[in-house]
Amino acid sequence: MAHIIKTNELNKIFTLPNGDSLHVLKNINMVVDQGKLTILRGRSGSGKTTLMNILAALDFASSGEVLFDNVKITQMSERKRCLLRREKIGFIFQSVALIPTMNAYENVEYMLRLAGIRKNRKGLVIEALRMVGLGARIYHMPQELSGGEQQRVAIARAIVHKPKIVFADEPTAELDTNTAIQIMKIFKNLTDKEGVTIVMATHDVGIMEIGDRVYELEDGGFIERE
Amino acid sequence: MLVYVIRKIWNKKWIAISLIIGNVLLIGMIVGNIVYSNAVLNRVLVRDLNNYMTETGIYPLQNRIEIRMDRIRSDRSVARKVKQLEQIVANLPQSMELDERMIISSYFIRTNYLFSPDDKEDGAYVLDLAFLSDIEDHSTFMSGNMYSNQLVDGAIEVIVSRSAMIQHDLMIGKELYLADVLNEDGDPYKIRIVGVFQNSNEQDLYWVESPDSMSRQFYMDEELFKSLFVDYENPQQKWNSVWYVLYDYSNIKSDQVDHILTTLEDLSETIKKIDVYHYVEHFGQTLKDFQVKQHKLENILFLLEVPILILLLIFIYMVNNQMMLLERGDIAVLKSRGASNGHIILIYLIQGLIMASIGLLLGIPLGLLICYALGNANAFLEFVSRSSLEIELTKGALYSALLCGLSSIIICLGLAFIHTRETIVSHKRKLNRSSRGSIIRSFVMGFVFLGIGIYGLYSFRIQANALMQVADLDTSLDPLLFLSSIFFIIGAAFIVQGIFPILLRLIYQLGIKLWGPSSYASFQQVIKGSANQGFIILFLILTVSLGIYSASIARTINENEENRLVYSTSSDLVLKEKWESNEDSIEIYITTMRELGQNVNESSLDVYYVEPDFNRYLQLEGVDKATKVFVNNNVQVSVDKGRVNTKLMGIDTKDFGETAYFKTNLLDKHWYHYLNDLAKDENGVIVSSNFKEKYGYKLGDIISYQDHNGSGRSTITGFVDYWPSYQPIIKEQDGDGVVKEIDQFLIVANLSKLQASWGIMPYEVWIKAKDSTGFIYDFARDNNIEYQVFEDLSSKIINKNNDPFFQGTNGVLTLGFIVILLVCAVGFLIFWILSILSRSLQIGVFRAMGMSKLEVFRMLIQEQLFLSVIPILIGLIIGNIVSKLYVPLIQIAYTTSEQIIPLEVINLQEDRIRILMIVGVMIVLCMLLIGKLISNLKITHALKLGED
């Protein structure tokens, strides 16, 4: 099985304003399999968001390596990271974070613009929205959609440019149970049927069942479960 | 709670500071304005009163009341009235609320006198036996001494003036008998001359009537007169009373004028009832004229200030709004912890009070400083150092300041009320409100305001022609006219606000395939942005156009007046010496011959003049160029309908061209062409165009002109509408108040040719100075020269600059301009900084999605271009348009006399550049800030911000 991501002895140390240092990630070694749903679980403060940020080239590691598609990204320049993020990565935020001045369609389409994809934008957007189960109301503004619908749009946006990997940071945290289940179904569908690689951070115990690989984080270190 | 509020304010230092700035400026401007008008008006009042005295020689603030007994009324009733008047007079200063300068009373008995007690009265010798209060303090004796306060040897001692001495042929010691003034024994009273007095000080105001005019008065001791002759119940003598009340006006304040005039009215009424012989006051008219000026100045200054005050209120509204938007979260938290709406409003009330208090604390001193600056305003954006105005913080200023503070608090409270009422639901609903609705609203508001503005423009244009006929003191700045122009600006701003998103959408659609991610995102943001955005567009357009408009008004008014002065004077100095001549001897000859009964042919007597040395002027240190200009205002030109009075000028074309001032755009070609044509033909003349229009003269025609001293026949080399110092039309008002335009005619000839016909006659010397004109005063004094004509352009311009209307207008508009720039800059920065801070989550998302720092920067810059730069440029354009439309009408209020030359609306490049520069600096500052913010933005932090 191909590893999209592999980390070696990844460490992250934060320096607090008062001079103290906070060792958030300690010698993390992990892999992310292609086409699988990898789950990072842990309580708040366990470091899972920090880990995800580093994997997604949003943040820098203090020491150690991250290999993305067999390319070392830890020392990459900001410009290259930007390119990486827009072409090969999709990100879903906890707070949804749709652009309020664009409707659902435009929000999703915008990712394509950023990625520099010109051909067949409309087709790609419609398809992505279909994949998340949004056929109707795609021209509505985010404020006019329910929480669940907004998250679906966010997912569509994260996959429309066919990235190598999608990161989802606590995507169901602000949703009610039913909606959360639906969202998880979408994720499962994406990995199983469409072959999308997903890494998800969550503190929800119930979700663990769905994951192909689960990493449990505690105090910056792993307790792996299969 | 106070601590909470203070901490809250401290946390948002920059917003708080902007709010404070807004409050301070608001209060400062209004206090400064009121205090300034007051100070200037006080000065003008004293100046007007002094001018009255200079022109008429009469002390301005005085009453004179006279009551006589030799009229057909019961003496007793008059005597009682005298008593009444004594009381009134004594109280007058107090009733007027003025300080008493002097009260002079004089009672007199007019009587025939005899040289000996047995003489028969023949009516030829009359004197006034009188007293003049306090005469001993104001006179000295030429001979003799003061009278006694008792009868001396049975006689009343009196003093007289020198003119009385001469008139009545008196000597010290001479005794006279008063035929009509009898003592208890029925015998005439005896008076004895003991002294001859004169005024001890020429300048003494006491001598309302000079001793020279007192040829009939014989003065005695006041107490003695009263004890002998004054009986209010049973008057035995007929005496007359005169009072002069002189008030001190050195400290008079303009706000006393109303009271004085009312008291004067009451006094008139009272005097009428008493039915006196003579009642005069010298200041009613001066004060009434002053009041007109007072109202005009106060109105104009206030009017010009109103838009700026409104802008400041809008600014305060905006900043308060921003602050509350930011604090939504805090408010929600407080409410969730049990705070009621009332509590929240109380918090903002406290905040409002703090802001208003600081505003008052700093604003009032600022106002006084502004007043000082206004007093030193010389022209637009120009300050000089002048002798300081007496500045006084009036009650009116304080009240206005408090009112402003109150308005600020009300705005704060109003906003607090609105914000606390909104729940999340209604807030979201508001966001969803269709943008189409707001566009329609903008257009509706726009057309309504614009409509009113244009209506005002046209109705005033029609009036304007009538107004231009009579340029007098009463022509004030019509508030409605000014309001129309402001409405026009507001209307235009609203329409732009409405069109903006439509246009942007159009541009967006046109290039929809082309836009990169930065441009795309910025378009989305500006087209569908918040109501706040629309507001900032409106605000920027209003501020900038108002700035340009203010600048234009100020510049045009000043330039126009200065141009008029320059045109009518035409040179730095215009001088005409009194030439030595034989005129006087001819006068004497004619008079003598007439007395001898001989006929004289006056026209055969030639007047010869001695020409002063012109070269003296050329050699003067301060003179750049000088030229001779012969001016004769009473030359006649024969036309088919009779004769036309014409002004004849004789010039040296080259020197004249180099010395005189003349704007080159007044004629269809440069005026030097006309001069050259004149120079080519020695017998040529330049004439005014009305000769062509009214009498059909053409180029090359011969025109004849003459007066009793000489004549000429010349060829017309050119027609001109304007010429240095030439006034094409004079407006006269006839008895019925109808204004007629009277053409003035002009002929300009070569001086040499004129002197050949007329001989060397007195001419004017026009001088262009190198620098200042001070040298001429020394020259005149050193050489004892008497000038018949003396005009100094620079002092005329200084007078105009010192005129309170100009000064005040310049001051207010300049300050307004500066305040506008300040407010624009601060508002702009706040809006942008807050806008970006509130979008840090969004920016984080963009960055996470792979947008580079540069692309984010580009996106924000493009937004700035649309939301700030373009509105500012539009503001410049609107400002220009409004100026061109309205300034010519507004300018009428400042025309001190006829508009001789065409009005130019001045829009200086400098002012535009100033605004653009300030804006440019602001934008650069903003870009730096944005850049810094983006660089420092940790994506992970930004994203976390949303995660709460």
Contacts between the chains, C-beta under 8 A, distances in Angstrom:
chain1	res1	chain2	res2	distance
A	50	B	940	7.9
A	53	B	939	7.9
A	53	B	940	5.2
A	56	B	848	7.7
A	58	B	848	5.8
A	58	B	939	5.2
A	58	B	940	6.0
A	58	B	943	7.9
A	59	B	939	7.4
A	59	B	940	5.3
A	78	B	852	7.5
A	78	B	853	7.4
A	79	B	852	6.4
A	82	B	850	5.3
A	82	B	851	7.2
A	82	B	852	4.5
A	83	B	850	7.0
A	84	B	850	7.5
A	85	B	848	6.8
A	85	B	849	6.7
A	85	B	850	3.7
A	86	B	849	6.4
A	86	B	850	2.5
A	86	B	851	7.4
A	87	B	850	7.3
A	89	B	850	7.5
A	91	B	848	5.2
A	91	B	849	6.7
A	93	B	845	6.8
A	93	B	848	7.5
A	93	B	943	6.1
A	93	B	946	6.9
A	93	B	947	7.8
A	94	B	946	7.6
A	94	B	947	5.2
A	95	B	841	7.3
A	95	B	943	7.9
A	95	B	946	3.8
A	95	B	947	5.6
A	97	B	841	6.3
A	97	B	842	7.4
A	97	B	844	7.9
A	97	B	845	4.5
A	97	B	943	7.6
A	97	B	946	5.9
A	99	B	521	7.3
A	99	B	524	7.0
A	99	B	842	6.5
A	99	B	845	7.4
A	100	B	431	7.8
A	100	B	842	7.8
A	101	B	524	4.5
A	101	B	525	5.4
A	101	B	527	7.6
A	101	B	528	4.2
A	101	B	529	6.6
A	102	B	524	5.2
A	102	B	528	8.0
A	106	B	524	7.1
A	110	B	517	7.1
A	110	B	520	7.1
A	110	B	521	7.2
A	110	B	849	7.9
A	111	B	849	6.4
A	113	B	516	7.4
A	113	B	517	4.7
A	113	B	520	5.9
A	114	B	517	4.8
A	114	B	849	5.7
A	114	B	850	5.4
A	114	B	851	6.2
A	115	B	850	7.2
A	141	B	432	7.2
A	143	B	428	5.8
A	143	B	431	5.7
A	143	B	432	5.6
A	144	B	432	6.6
A	169	B	943	8.0
A	170	B	947	8.0
